[in-house]
Amino acid sequence: DLHSFPTRRSSDLWQTNPVDWSFLDRVSAQDRLLGPAPVLLWVGRFEERKRPVDAVRILAAVRRSIPDARLVMVGKSEDGVQEGLVLEYAADLGVAEAVELAGYQRDVAPFYRDAALLVSTTEIEGFNMVLLEASAAGLPAVMYRLSYLPFDRSAGVLSVDIGDVSGAAAAALGALSDAARYRELCAGALACFKEFRDYDSAKDRKSVV
């Protein structure tokens, strides 16, 4: 959503998956451990269909059980309207001090590395690159269900119905309150990415031909 990865052309007929593999070197060399102040990460353009305000509402619900949880939001809008709504909701819900608007970032790897959980509140996507990046980092995600996306079915993703803030908060708490479950989700996220990385589209196309 925030940047494009270079595509490596391997022939004139097909292209490999458009992912910058050096991203892995910056995010995956660690074991994720749950701490007392987990960071929920939201990444994307600030626009209505991505429902950034819902991320704030999810944080507020999570903080009822984990008071030191924080939300970091990476991205920006063209007009600042959605950012204004986010700050307004954060103030109204009493979580303003726990919400950080990081703006546009050329290198998002440090944010994936330092987060405990990705929160994806978008209601429509053609291809959710943010989920792919999170999977590459072994970062579990709570997302609004987009059943047509392959990552929606990842073992590292917890899906709820679009707009179900309470369900998303409950899923986040379930992951953040159970260390064994959290490790399973981390492993599931990374396994999903490796499956995507190792997929040989050329082989499949040749078998069809």
Secondary structure, DSSP 8 states (H G I E B T S, - for coil): --S-----B-SSS-B-----THHHHHHSSS-----SS-EEEEES---GGG-HHHHHHHHHHHTTTSTT-EEEEE---SSSHHHHHHHHHHHHTT-GGGEEEEE--S--HHHHHH-SEEEE--S--SS-HHHHHHHHTT--EEEE--TTSGGGG-TTEEEE-TT-HHHHHHHHHHHHT-HHHHHHHHHHHHHHHHHHHH--HHHHHHHH-
